[in-house]
Amino acid sequence: MAAFRKLPNGKWFVRIRRTGYPEQSQAFPTRPEAELWAAEIESTMLRGSFICKKEAEQTTLAEAWDRYLREITPTKKGAKRERSRIMLLQKSSLGNRFLASLRGIDIAAYRDSRLKEVSPRTVQVEMAAISHLYTICRKEWGMEYLTNPVMSVRSPKVNNARDRRFNYGEEEAIREHLNPEMNAIVTIAIETAMRRSEIASLRWDMIRGHVITLKETKNGAVRHVPLSSAARKALDTLPRREDGRVFGIYIDDMTHRFKAACDSAGVTGMRFHDLRHEATSRLFERGFSIMEVASITGHKSLTMLQRYTHIASSDLAKRLG
């Protein structure tokens, strides 16, 4: 039965108590609005289709992120990076909004605003994080009625394919501003086409002779990376660490130190990730086939290697004479 009471501020407060259901209450500007809401709630209770939306209606996105950080993030491989991303999302314009109040138009506005500040890929990752939060709310936190607002919004297009390679003398100039460990890292990156994260997590027990076995890769599959004589020589110059790691430098340090060296050498437009493109291009130039290159680099599909085929085609033309 619904009970109505006028509050000192002029609003009408309604409370519904019914056996078998949690108490429902809400305040409205006028009594007709309160009566309409009460009728709708009681009607769903009578039909047995009532779903309590109070939790989602009273939980902000920032509060939901707090729980996500406690229960979900620690189980992920990139927990540290995700934690930083979530903390930014908590402080965003969406942070104080209630879960049930967010609609697609709100996500679209957030997307367009962020695109003025960061890259499309960053926005894409943030939208994916919000979408997963809603998925967890629906599947694991008892909010099955929640609608995922991200699902009704277009994701920004990402075109971050790069073809930057070393120009004459650039590699040598950059290396002059790197310490021995970073020089070894650059050599491994160029000789193996390994990703930055794979290099950072490299351990001595993963290396046997001239082969590195990567069990945790971006695509999930185990990959065996052959080492050239230059790569093996670079590894042999490194001192053995007590913690078993090959390098004492972490992912972000690699990026920052490489950029600093590029700046000092006067090299512009070169990023650490471009070393993977450089390495892949060199493999084709050495005469390896697309299948062979894919097995070394770990590219998920052959179509991802299509932008390198102009190199292979040039070699074929030379062979044809």
TORKOL-4160 file (C-alpha; in steps of 0.2 Angstrom, whole numbers, padded with zeros to 4 digits, m for minus):
321
<pt num="1" X="0000" Y="0000" Z="0000"/>
<pt num="2" X="0007" Y="0017" Z="m0005"/>
<pt num="3" X="0007" Y="0031" Z="0009"/>
<pt num="4" X="0009" Y="0049" Z="0004"/>
<pt num="5" X="0016" Y="0063" Z="0014"/>
<pt num="6" X="0019" Y="0082" Z="0010"/>
<pt num="7" X="0037" Y="0087" Z="0015"/>
<pt num="8" X="0041" Y="0105" Z="0022"/>
<pt num="9" X="0049" Y="0109" Z="0005"/>
<pt num="10" X="0033" Y="0107" Z="m0004"/>
<pt num="11" X="0037" Y="0090" Z="m0012"/>
<pt num="12" X="0027" Y="0074" Z="m0010"/>
<pt num="13" X="0035" Y="0059" Z="m0002"/>
<pt num="14" X="0028" Y="0042" Z="m0006"/>
<pt num="15" X="0032" Y="0025" Z="0002"/>
<pt num="16" X="0027" Y="0008" Z="m0004"/>
<pt num="17" X="0027" Y="m0007" Z="0007"/>
<pt num="18" X="0022" Y="m0024" Z="0001"/>
<pt num="19" X="0025" Y="m0041" Z="0008"/>
<pt num="20" X="0039" Y="m0050" Z="m0002"/>
<pt num="21" X="0046" Y="m0034" Z="m0009"/>
<pt num="22" X="0059" Y="m0021" Z="m0003"/>
<pt num="23" X="0052" Y="m0005" Z="0003"/>
<pt num="24" X="0051" Y="0008" Z="m0011"/>
<pt num="25" X="0051" Y="0027" Z="m0009"/>
<pt num="26" X="0053" Y="0043" Z="m0019"/>
<pt num="27" X="0050" Y="0061" Z="m0018"/>
<pt num="28" X="0041" Y="0071" Z="m0032"/>
<pt num="29" X="0037" Y="0089" Z="m0035"/>
<pt num="30" X="0018" Y="0086" Z="m0036"/>
<pt num="31" X="0006" Y="0073" Z="m0029"/>
<pt num="32" X="m0001" Y="0068" Z="m0046"/>
<pt num="33" X="0017" Y="0063" Z="m0051"/>
<pt num="34" X="0019" Y="0054" Z="m0035"/>
<pt num="35" X="0003" Y="0044" Z="m0037"/>
<pt num="36" X="0007" Y="0040" Z="m0055"/>
<pt num="37" X="0024" Y="0033" Z="m0049"/>
<pt num="38" X="0016" Y="0023" Z="m0035"/>
<pt num="39" X="0003" Y="0016" Z="m0047"/>
<pt num="40" X="0016" Y="0010" Z="m0059"/>
<pt num="41" X="0027" Y="0002" Z="m0045"/>
<pt num="42" X="0012" Y="m0007" Z="m0037"/>
<pt num="43" X="0005" Y="m0013" Z="m0054"/>
<pt num="44" X="0022" Y="m0022" Z="m0057"/>
<pt num="45" X="0022" Y="m0029" Z="m0040"/>
<pt num="46" X="0004" Y="m0036" Z="m0043"/>
<pt num="47" X="0010" Y="m0044" Z="m0059"/>
<pt num="48" X="0025" Y="m0051" Z="m0051"/>
<pt num="49" X="0037" Y="m0042" Z="m0064"/>
<pt num="50" X="0043" Y="m0029" Z="m0052"/>
<pt num="51" X="0062" Y="m0027" Z="m0052"/>
<pt num="52" X="0070" Y="m0016" Z="m0039"/>
<pt num="53" X="0081" Y="m0002" Z="m0048"/>
<pt num="54" X="0085" Y="0007" Z="m0032"/>
<pt num="55" X="0103" Y="0002" Z="m0032"/>
<pt num="56" X="0107" Y="0008" Z="m0050"/>
<pt num="57" X="0097" Y="0023" Z="m0047"/>
<pt num="58" X="0107" Y="0028" Z="m0031"/>
<pt num="59" X="0124" Y="0022" Z="m0037"/>
<pt num="60" X="0135" Y="0034" Z="m0046"/>
<pt num="61" X="0147" Y="0028" Z="m0059"/>
<pt num="62" X="0162" Y="0033" Z="m0048"/>
<pt num="63" X="0155" Y="0022" Z="m0034"/>
<pt num="64" X="0153" Y="0008" Z="m0046"/>
<pt num="65" X="0171" Y="0010" Z="m0052"/>
<pt num="66" X="0177" Y="0009" Z="m0034"/>
<pt num="67" X="0169" Y="m0009" Z="m0032"/>
<pt num="68" X="0176" Y="m0013" Z="m0050"/>
<pt num="69" X="0193" Y="m0008" Z="m0044"/>
<pt num="70" X="0192" Y="m0019" Z="m0029"/>
<pt num="71" X="0184" Y="m0035" Z="m0037"/>
<pt num="72" X="0188" Y="m0035" Z="m0055"/>
<pt num="73" X="0204" Y="m0025" Z="m0059"/>
<pt num="74" X="0215" Y="m0035" Z="m0048"/>
<pt num="75" X="0211" Y="m0051" Z="m0059"/>
<pt num="76" X="0218" Y="m0043" Z="m0074"/>
<pt num="77" X="0235" Y="m0043" Z="m0082"/>
<pt num="78" X="0236" Y="m0025" Z="m0085"/>
<pt num="79" X="0229" Y="m0020" Z="m0068"/>
<pt num="80" X="0241" Y="m0005" Z="m0064"/>
<pt num="81" X="0237" Y="0003" Z="m0081"/>
<pt num="82" X="0218" Y="0000" Z="m0079"/>
<pt num="83" X="0218" Y="0007" Z="m0062"/>
<pt num="84" X="0225" Y="0024" Z="m0068"/>
<pt num="85" X="0212" Y="0024" Z="m0082"/>
<pt num="86" X="0198" Y="0021" Z="m0070"/>
<pt num="87" X="0204" Y="0035" Z="m0059"/>
<pt num="88" X="0203" Y="0047" Z="m0073"/>
<pt num="89" X="0185" Y="0041" Z="m0078"/>
<pt num="90" X="0180" Y="0043" Z="m0060"/>
<pt num="91" X="0184" Y="0061" Z="m0061"/>
<pt num="92" X="0176" Y="0064" Z="m0078"/>
<pt num="93" X="0160" Y="0072" Z="m0081"/>
<pt num="94" X="0151" Y="0055" Z="m0080"/>
<pt num="95" X="0158" Y="0051" Z="m0063"/>
<pt num="96" X="0144" Y="0059" Z="m0053"/>
<pt num="97" X="0130" Y="0052" Z="m0064"/>
<pt num="98" X="0119" Y="0038" Z="m0058"/>
<pt num="99" X="0121" Y="0021" Z="m0067"/>
<pt num="100" X="0103" Y="0021" Z="m0072"/>
<pt num="101" X="0102" Y="0039" Z="m0078"/>
<pt num="102" X="0116" Y="0037" Z="m0091"/>
<pt num="103" X="0110" Y="0036" Z="m0109"/>
<pt num="104" X="0118" Y="0034" Z="m0126"/>
<pt num="105" X="0117" Y="0053" Z="m0129"/>
<pt num="106" X="0127" Y="0056" Z="m0113"/>
<pt num="107" X="0141" Y="0044" Z="m0119"/>
<pt num="108" X="0141" Y="0052" Z="m0136"/>
<pt num="109" X="0143" Y="0069" Z="m0128"/>
<pt num="110" X="0158" Y="0062" Z="m0118"/>
<pt num="111" X="0165" Y="0054" Z="m0133"/>
<pt num="112" X="0165" Y="0070" Z="m0144"/>
<pt num="113" X="0172" Y="0080" Z="m0129"/>
<pt num="114" X="0186" Y="0068" Z="m0126"/>
<pt num="115" X="0191" Y="0067" Z="m0145"/>
<pt num="116" X="0196" Y="0085" Z="m0143"/>
<pt num="117" X="0208" Y="0081" Z="m0130"/>
<pt num="118" X="0215" Y="0063" Z="m0134"/>
<pt num="119" X="0217" Y="0051" Z="m0148"/>
<pt num="120" X="0203" Y="0041" Z="m0155"/>
<pt num="121" X="0211" Y="0025" Z="m0148"/>
<pt num="122" X="0211" Y="0032" Z="m0130"/>
<pt num="123" X="0193" Y="0036" Z="m0132"/>
<pt num="124" X="0189" Y="0019" Z="m0139"/>
<pt num="125" X="0198" Y="0011" Z="m0124"/>
<pt num="126" X="0188" Y="0022" Z="m0111"/>
<pt num="127" X="0172" Y="0018" Z="m0119"/>
<pt num="128" X="0176" Y="m0001" Z="m0119"/>
<pt num="129" X="0180" Y="0001" Z="m0100"/>
<pt num="130" X="0163" Y="0009" Z="m0097"/>
<pt num="131" X="0154" Y="m0004" Z="m0107"/>
<pt num="132" X="0162" Y="m0018" Z="m0097"/>
<pt num="133" X="0157" Y="m0010" Z="m0081"/>
<pt num="134" X="0139" Y="m0011" Z="m0086"/>
<pt num="135" X="0141" Y="m0029" Z="m0091"/>
<pt num="136" X="0148" Y="m0033" Z="m0074"/>
<pt num="137" X="0134" Y="m0023" Z="m0066"/>
<pt num="138" X="0121" Y="m0033" Z="m0076"/>
<pt num="139" X="0129" Y="m0051" Z="m0075"/>
<pt num="140" X="0137" Y="m0051" Z="m0058"/>
<pt num="141" X="0130" Y="m0037" Z="m0047"/>
<pt num="142" X="0111" Y="m0040" Z="m0049"/>
<pt num="143" X="0107" Y="m0026" Z="m0060"/>
<pt num="144" X="0100" Y="m0036" Z="m0075"/>
<pt num="145" X="0088" Y="m0022" Z="m0079"/>
<pt num="146" X="0102" Y="m0010" Z="m0083"/>
<pt num="147" X="0104" Y="m0004" Z="m0101"/>
<pt num="148" X="0122" Y="m0002" Z="m0107"/>
<pt num="149" X="0122" Y="0015" Z="m0114"/>
<pt num="150" X="0138" Y="0012" Z="m0124"/>
<pt num="151" X="0130" Y="m0001" Z="m0135"/>
<pt num="152" X="0120" Y="0012" Z="m0143"/>
<pt num="153" X="0134" Y="0024" Z="m0148"/>
<pt num="154" X="0146" Y="0023" Z="m0162"/>
<pt num="155" X="0164" Y="0020" Z="m0157"/>
<pt num="156" X="0177" Y="0032" Z="m0164"/>
<pt num="157" X="0186" Y="0026" Z="m0179"/>
<pt num="158" X="0205" Y="0022" Z="m0176"/>
<pt num="159" X="0217" Y="0024" Z="m0190"/>
<pt num="160" X="0234" Y="0023" Z="m0180"/>
<pt num="161" X="0244" Y="0012" Z="m0193"/>
<pt num="162" X="0261" Y="0019" Z="m0194"/>
<pt num="163" X="0275" Y="0017" Z="m0207"/>
<pt num="164" X="0289" Y="0027" Z="m0199"/>
<pt num="165" X="0306" Y="0019" Z="m0202"/>
<pt num="166" X="0323" Y="0024" Z="m0198"/>
<pt num="167" X="0331" Y="0037" Z="m0211"/>
<pt num="168" X="0349" Y="0036" Z="m0215"/>
<pt num="169" X="0360" Y="0039" Z="m0199"/>
<pt num="170" X="0345" Y="0040" Z="m0187"/>
<pt num="171" X="0347" Y="0024" Z="m0178"/>
<pt num="172" X="0365" Y="0027" Z="m0174"/>
<pt num="173" X="0361" Y="0045" Z="m0168"/>
<pt num="174" X="0348" Y="0039" Z="m0156"/>
<pt num="175" X="0359" Y="0025" Z="m0150"/>
<pt num="176" X="0372" Y="0037" Z="m0145"/>
<pt num="177" X="0360" Y="0044" Z="m0132"/>
<pt num="178" X="0355" Y="0028" Z="m0124"/>
<pt num="179" X="0363" Y="0018" Z="m0110"/>
<pt num="180" X="0369" Y="0000" Z="m0113"/>
<pt num="181" X="0353" Y="m0008" Z="m0106"/>
<pt num="182" X="0342" Y="0003" Z="m0118"/>
<pt num="183" X="0353" Y="0000" Z="m0132"/>
<pt num="184" X="0351" Y="m0019" Z="m0129"/>
<pt num="185" X="0332" Y="m0016" Z="m0128"/>
<pt num="186" X="0332" Y="m0007" Z="m0145"/>
<pt num="187" X="0342" Y="m0021" Z="m0153"/>
<pt num="188" X="0330" Y="m0035" Z="m0146"/>
<pt num="189" X="0315" Y="m0024" Z="m0153"/>
<pt num="190" X="0323" Y="m0023" Z="m0170"/>
<pt num="191" X="0329" Y="m0040" Z="m0172"/>
<pt num="192" X="0314" Y="m0049" Z="m0165"/>
<pt num="193" X="0299" Y="m0038" Z="m0168"/>
<pt num="194" X="0293" Y="m0041" Z="m0150"/>
<pt num="195" X="0281" Y="m0029" Z="m0143"/>
<pt num="196" X="0286" Y="m0017" Z="m0129"/>
<pt num="197" X="0276" Y="m0027" Z="m0116"/>
<pt num="198" X="0284" Y="m0043" Z="m0121"/>
<pt num="199" X="0302" Y="m0036" Z="m0120"/>
<pt num="200" X="0298" Y="m0028" Z="m0103"/>
<pt num="201" X="0292" Y="m0044" Z="m0096"/>
<pt num="202" X="0306" Y="m0055" Z="m0103"/>
<pt num="203" X="0314" Y="m0067" Z="m0091"/>
<pt num="204" X="0330" Y="m0077" Z="m0092"/>
<pt num="205" X="0320" Y="m0093" Z="m0090"/>
<pt num="206" X="0311" Y="m0089" Z="m0106"/>
<pt num="207" X="0327" Y="m0090" Z="m0116"/>
<pt num="208" X="0334" Y="m0106" Z="m0122"/>
<pt num="209" X="0349" Y="m0104" Z="m0134"/>
<pt num="210" X="0343" Y="m0094" Z="m0149"/>
<pt num="211" X="0324" Y="m0095" Z="m0145"/>
<pt num="212" X="0313" Y="m0085" Z="m0134"/>
<pt num="213" X="0297" Y="m0093" Z="m0128"/>
<pt num="214" X="0283" Y="m0081" Z="m0125"/>
<pt num="215" X="0268" Y="m0089" Z="m0115"/>
<pt num="216" X="0259" Y="m0073" Z="m0112"/>
<pt num="217" X="0256" Y="m0064" Z="m0128"/>
<pt num="218" X="0243" Y="m0051" Z="m0134"/>
<pt num="219" X="0234" Y="m0064" Z="m0144"/>
<pt num="220" X="0235" Y="m0077" Z="m0130"/>
<pt num="221" X="0244" Y="m0090" Z="m0140"/>
<pt num="222" X="0262" Y="m0096" Z="m0136"/>
<pt num="223" X="0275" Y="m0089" Z="m0148"/>
<pt num="224" X="0293" Y="m0095" Z="m0151"/>
<pt num="225" X="0304" Y="m0080" Z="m0156"/>
<pt num="226" X="0320" Y="m0085" Z="m0165"/>
<pt num="227" X="0335" Y="m0074" Z="m0160"/>
<pt num="228" X="0348" Y="m0068" Z="m0173"/>
<pt num="229" X="0366" Y="m0068" Z="m0168"/>
<pt num="230" X="0365" Y="m0049" Z="m0165"/>
<pt num="231" X="0350" Y="m0052" Z="m0153"/>
<pt num="232" X="0359" Y="m0066" Z="m0144"/>
<pt num="233" X="0375" Y="m0055" Z="m0143"/>
<pt num="234" X="0365" Y="m0040" Z="m0135"/>
<pt num="235" X="0358" Y="m0052" Z="m0122"/>
<pt num="236" X="0375" Y="m0059" Z="m0118"/>
<pt num="237" X="0381" Y="m0042" Z="m0113"/>
<pt num="238" X="0368" Y="m0040" Z="m0100"/>
<pt num="239" X="0372" Y="m0044" Z="m0081"/>
<pt num="240" X="0361" Y="m0056" Z="m0073"/>
<pt num="241" X="0348" Y="m0049" Z="m0061"/>
<pt num="242" X="0343" Y="m0058" Z="m0045"/>
<pt num="243" X="0324" Y="m0056" Z="m0049"/>
<pt num="244" X="0326" Y="m0066" Z="m0065"/>
<pt num="245" X="0321" Y="m0052" Z="m0076"/>
<pt num="246" X="0331" Y="m0048" Z="m0091"/>
<pt num="247" X="0329" Y="m0029" Z="m0091"/>
<pt num="248" X="0326" Y="m0018" Z="m0076"/>
<pt num="249" X="0317" Y="m0005" Z="m0086"/>
<pt num="250" X="0298" Y="m0006" Z="m0086"/>
<pt num="251" X="0286" Y="m0002" Z="m0101"/>
<pt num="252" X="0283" Y="0017" Z="m0098"/>
<pt num="253" X="0302" Y="0019" Z="m0095"/>
<pt num="254" X="0306" Y="0012" Z="m0112"/>
<pt num="255" X="0295" Y="0024" Z="m0120"/>
<pt num="256" X="0301" Y="0039" Z="m0111"/>
<pt num="257" X="0319" Y="0035" Z="m0113"/>
<pt num="258" X="0318" Y="0031" Z="m0131"/>
<pt num="259" X="0309" Y="0048" Z="m0134"/>
<pt num="260" X="0322" Y="0057" Z="m0124"/>
<pt num="261" X="0335" Y="0050" Z="m0135"/>
<pt num="262" X="0326" Y="0054" Z="m0151"/>
<pt num="263" X="0324" Y="0072" Z="m0144"/>
<pt num="264" X="0343" Y="0073" Z="m0140"/>
<pt num="265" X="0347" Y="0066" Z="m0157"/>
<pt num="266" X="0336" Y="0078" Z="m0166"/>
<pt num="267" X="0325" Y="0064" Z="m0173"/>
<pt num="268" X="0307" Y="0068" Z="m0175"/>
<pt num="269" X="0291" Y="0057" Z="m0178"/>
<pt num="270" X="0299" Y="0041" Z="m0171"/>
<pt num="271" X="0291" Y="0031" Z="m0157"/>
<pt num="272" X="0297" Y="0015" Z="m0148"/>
<pt num="273" X="0282" Y="0006" Z="m0156"/>
<pt num="274" X="0289" Y="0010" Z="m0173"/>
<pt num="275" X="0303" Y="m0002" Z="m0170"/>
<pt num="276" X="0291" Y="m0016" Z="m0172"/>
<pt num="277" X="0287" Y="m0009" Z="m0189"/>
<pt num="278" X="0305" Y="m0007" Z="m0193"/>
<pt num="279" X="0309" Y="m0025" Z="m0187"/>
<pt num="280" X="0294" Y="m0032" Z="m0198"/>
<pt num="281" X="0300" Y="m0023" Z="m0213"/>
<pt num="282" X="0318" Y="m0029" Z="m0211"/>
<pt num="283" X="0311" Y="m0047" Z="m0210"/>
<pt num="284" X="0303" Y="m0045" Z="m0227"/>
<pt num="285" X="0319" Y="m0037" Z="m0234"/>
<pt num="286" X="0328" Y="m0053" Z="m0228"/>
<pt num="287" X="0317" Y="m0063" Z="m0239"/>
<pt num="288" X="0306" Y="m0071" Z="m0226"/>
<pt num="289" X="0288" Y="m0076" Z="m0232"/>
<pt num="290" X="0272" Y="m0069" Z="m0225"/>
<pt num="291" X="0269" Y="m0085" Z="m0215"/>
<pt num="292" X="0286" Y="m0085" Z="m0208"/>
<pt num="293" X="0285" Y="m0067" Z="m0203"/>
<pt num="294" X="0268" Y="m0069" Z="m0195"/>
<pt num="295" X="0275" Y="m0084" Z="m0184"/>
<pt num="296" X="0289" Y="m0072" Z="m0178"/>
<pt num="297" X="0280" Y="m0056" Z="m0175"/>
<pt num="298" X="0264" Y="m0064" Z="m0169"/>
<pt num="299" X="0252" Y="m0054" Z="m0180"/>
<pt num="300" X="0235" Y="m0061" Z="m0177"/>
<pt num="301" X="0230" Y="m0061" Z="m0195"/>
<pt num="302" X="0239" Y="m0060" Z="m0212"/>
<pt num="303" X="0229" Y="m0045" Z="m0217"/>
<pt num="304" X="0238" Y="m0035" Z="m0203"/>
<pt num="305" X="0254" Y="m0038" Z="m0213"/>
<pt num="306" X="0247" Y="m0032" Z="m0230"/>
<pt num="307" X="0255" Y="m0015" Z="m0228"/>
<pt num="308" X="0272" Y="m0023" Z="m0228"/>
<pt num="309" X="0269" Y="m0032" Z="m0244"/>
<pt num="310" X="0276" Y="m0018" Z="m0255"/>
<pt num="311" X="0293" Y="m0023" Z="m0248"/>
<pt num="312" X="0291" Y="m0041" Z="m0252"/>
<pt num="313" X="0284" Y="m0036" Z="m0270"/>
<pt num="314" X="0300" Y="m0026" Z="m0273"/>
<pt num="315" X="0311" Y="m0041" Z="m0268"/>
<pt num="316" X="0301" Y="m0052" Z="m0280"/>
<pt num="317" X="0303" Y="m0039" Z="m0294"/>
<pt num="318" X="0322" Y="m0039" Z="m0291"/>
<pt num="319" X="0322" Y="m0058" Z="m0292"/>
<pt num="320" X="0312" Y="m0058" Z="m0308"/>
<pt num="321" X="0326" Y="m0047" Z="m0316"/>
